[in-house]
Amino acid sequence: MATTETNLEVAAPVAKVSLTTMLLCCVATVVLAVGGATGVLVYLVRSGKLAASPVVVAPKTAAVSLHAKPLEPLLINLADDGGHAYLRLSLVLEEEDQPGKKVEDATAKPVPGADASVRDTIFDVLGRQTSTEMLAPDGKEMLKSDLLAAISQRDPELRVRKIYFTDFLVQR
């Protein structure tokens, strides 16, 4: 008779791992891999073995320094018919400081006769205006832009940035 041998294999017990444990292991592996790669790159760049492209930083421009320059009040005959209209005007020029040049104290009173070219330019521009033009809704803004353009053209070294009217009276 023949005997048959049967080999019974015993199956090993299967360990069950929860889904959260598997996810935590995957996340930890990714974090460690990225951290290790970053560490290696930082080491290589700092040691000079890996040349990194230089970061171009724009040069910082020096801040423009401005100062106010008050002018003494002006009385100007206007170009109205009859010649009886006039303008009483006080203004302040906002100028850009020139490097290496000492700036006068802005609180000091304006010196009579100082800035003759600026005053002459103001008389030239305003002497051609009429009271109707000045009293228009945008008349003062137009005057400021005309004055700024004329002053910049006549004396560009002044570097006038803005003009402020501190007193403005039109008499017809």
C-alpha positions as CSV (number, residue, x, y, z in Angstrom):
1,M,0.0,0.0,0.0
2,A,1.1,3.2,-0.7
3,T,1.3,5.8,1.8
4,T,1.0,9.4,0.8
5,E,2.5,12.0,2.8
6,T,0.7,15.2,3.0
7,N,2.5,18.3,3.9
8,L,0.5,20.7,5.7
9,E,1.8,24.1,5.7
10,V,0.9,26.3,8.5
11,A,0.1,29.8,7.5
12,A,1.8,32.5,9.5
13,P,-0.5,34.9,11.2
14,V,-0.9,38.2,9.2
15,A,-0.4,41.4,11.1
16,K,-2.9,44.1,10.3
17,V,-1.6,47.7,10.3
18,S,-4.1,50.5,10.6
19,L,-4.5,53.0,7.8
20,T,-3.5,56.0,10.0
21,T,-0.3,54.3,11.0
22,M,0.6,53.7,7.4
23,L,-0.2,57.4,6.5
24,L,1.9,58.6,9.4
25,C,4.9,56.5,8.3
26,C,4.6,57.8,4.7
27,V,4.4,61.4,5.8
28,A,7.4,61.0,8.1
29,T,9.4,59.4,5.3
30,V,8.6,62.2,2.9
31,V,9.5,64.9,5.6
32,L,12.8,63.2,6.4
33,A,13.7,62.8,2.7
34,V,12.9,66.5,1.9
35,G,14.8,67.6,5.0
36,G,17.8,65.5,4.2
37,A,17.9,66.8,0.6
38,T,17.6,70.4,1.8
39,G,20.4,69.9,4.3
40,V,22.7,68.4,1.7
41,L,22.0,71.3,-0.7
42,V,22.6,73.9,2.0
43,Y,25.9,72.3,2.9
44,L,27.1,72.1,-0.7
45,V,26.2,75.8,-1.4
46,R,27.8,77.1,1.8
47,S,30.9,75.0,1.3
48,G,31.3,76.3,-2.3
49,K,31.1,72.9,-3.9
50,L,27.8,73.8,-5.6
51,A,27.6,77.3,-7.2
52,A,24.3,78.9,-6.6
53,S,23.1,81.7,-8.9
54,P,23.6,85.0,-7.2
55,V,20.6,86.9,-6.1
56,V,20.5,90.3,-7.7
57,V,19.5,93.0,-5.3
58,A,18.6,96.4,-6.7
59,P,20.7,99.2,-5.3
60,K,18.9,101.3,-2.8
61,T,18.3,104.8,-4.0
62,A,18.9,107.6,-1.6
63,A,15.7,109.1,-0.3
64,V,15.0,112.5,-1.8
65,S,15.1,115.2,0.9
66,L,12.9,118.2,0.4
67,H,12.7,121.5,2.1
68,A,10.1,124.3,2.1
69,K,11.2,127.8,0.9
70,P,8.7,130.6,1.6
71,L,8.8,133.7,-0.6
72,E,7.8,137.1,0.6
73,P,4.3,138.2,-0.5
74,L,3.8,139.5,-4.0
75,L,1.4,142.1,-5.4
76,I,0.9,141.6,-9.2
77,N,-1.1,143.7,-11.7
78,L,-3.2,141.3,-13.9
79,A,-3.9,141.5,-17.6
80,D,-7.6,142.4,-17.2
81,D,-9.2,145.1,-19.4
82,G,-8.8,148.5,-17.7
83,G,-5.8,147.5,-15.7
84,H,-7.5,147.6,-12.3
85,A,-7.3,144.0,-11.3
86,Y,-4.5,142.7,-9.1
87,L,-3.4,139.6,-7.3
88,R,-1.9,139.4,-3.8
89,L,0.0,136.1,-3.5
90,S,2.2,134.4,-1.0
91,L,3.7,131.0,-1.9
92,V,6.1,128.4,-0.7
93,L,8.4,126.4,-3.0
94,E,9.1,122.8,-2.1
95,E,12.7,122.2,-3.3
96,E,14.8,119.1,-3.5
97,D,17.9,119.4,-1.4
98,Q,21.2,119.4,-3.4
99,P,23.8,117.0,-2.1
100,G,26.5,118.7,-0.1
101,K,24.7,122.0,0.0
102,K,23.5,123.4,3.4
103,V,19.8,124.0,3.6
104,E,18.5,127.2,5.1
105,D,16.1,127.0,8.1
106,A,12.6,126.7,6.7
107,T,11.1,128.6,9.7
108,A,13.3,131.6,9.0
109,K,11.6,134.7,7.4
110,P,12.2,135.2,3.7
111,V,14.9,137.6,2.9
112,P,13.7,140.6,0.9
113,G,15.3,140.6,-2.5
114,A,16.4,137.0,-2.3
115,D,15.5,134.7,-5.2
116,A,15.2,137.6,-7.7
117,S,15.0,135.2,-10.7
118,V,12.2,133.2,-9.1
119,R,10.3,136.4,-8.3
120,D,10.9,137.7,-11.8
121,T,9.6,134.4,-13.3
122,I,6.5,134.6,-11.1
123,F,5.8,138.2,-12.2
124,D,6.3,137.2,-15.9
125,V,3.8,134.3,-15.7
126,L,1.2,135.9,-13.5
127,G,1.3,139.3,-15.2
128,R,-0.1,137.6,-18.4
129,Q,-3.1,136.1,-16.5
130,T,-6.6,137.5,-16.1
131,S,-8.7,137.4,-13.0
132,T,-11.2,135.2,-14.8
133,E,-8.6,132.6,-15.7
134,M,-7.4,132.5,-12.1
135,L,-10.9,132.2,-10.5
136,A,-11.9,129.4,-12.8
137,P,-12.4,126.0,-11.0
138,D,-9.0,124.7,-12.1
139,G,-7.4,128.1,-12.4
140,K,-5.1,127.7,-9.3
141,E,-3.9,124.3,-10.4
142,M,-3.1,125.6,-13.9
143,L,-1.2,128.5,-12.4
144,K,0.9,126.1,-10.2
145,S,1.8,124.0,-13.2
146,D,2.6,127.0,-15.4
147,L,4.8,128.5,-12.6
148,L,6.5,125.2,-12.0
149,A,7.3,124.8,-15.7
150,A,8.6,128.4,-16.0
151,I,10.8,128.2,-12.9
152,S,12.2,124.8,-13.9
153,Q,13.0,126.1,-17.4
154,R,14.6,129.4,-16.2
155,D,16.6,128.0,-13.3
156,P,16.8,124.1,-13.3
157,E,19.3,124.1,-10.4
158,L,16.5,125.0,-8.0
159,R,14.9,121.6,-8.4
160,V,11.4,122.9,-7.4
161,R,9.0,119.9,-7.0
162,K,5.8,121.6,-5.8
163,I,4.3,125.1,-5.3
164,Y,1.9,125.9,-2.5
165,F,-0.2,129.0,-2.3
166,T,-0.4,130.3,1.3
167,D,-2.3,133.5,0.4
168,F,-4.3,134.1,-2.8
169,L,-6.5,137.2,-3.2
170,V,-7.8,138.5,-6.5
171,Q,-9.2,142.1,-6.6
172,R,-11.1,143.2,-9.7
